[in-house]
Amino acid sequence: MRKTVTSPRGPAAVGPYSHAVWAGKQLYLSGQTPIDPATGKLVEGDVHAQTLRAFMNLEAVLKDAGLTMAHVIKCNVYLTDMADFAQMNAAYESRFERPFPARTTVAVAGLPLGARVEVEMIARRS
């Protein structure tokens, strides 16, 4: 049986998925795109701004699960253009303290709603 987390402060799911699912002490967070929960639309701006919004959405889910960014152990980042890596990386670095979580960054052909970035996480409760 799945124990899920749904954040009322995060954007509504745009498909049949949960914001996050617990598996023992690990929390698997679904990928978040830069959707503004207040409007349901993508935020405007460059990849730096879009990455920060994706992290705000993920942090809302973490908080509703009783966790913080310090609990994150792995991130997967999806970019529609690897030329945006430096901007994404600067935004990413501003959201974590050392030691940083493990990370994978890959280029994809496209993301939902035309987003330029999507971030998913795995966190672990102490």
ABEGO torsion letter per residue (X at the ends): XBBBBBBAABBBBABBBBABBBBEABBBBBBBBBBBAAAGBBBBEBAAAAAAAAAAAAAAAAAAAGBBAAABABBBBBBABAAAAAAAAAAAAAABBOBBBBBBBBBBABBBGGBABBBBBBBBBX
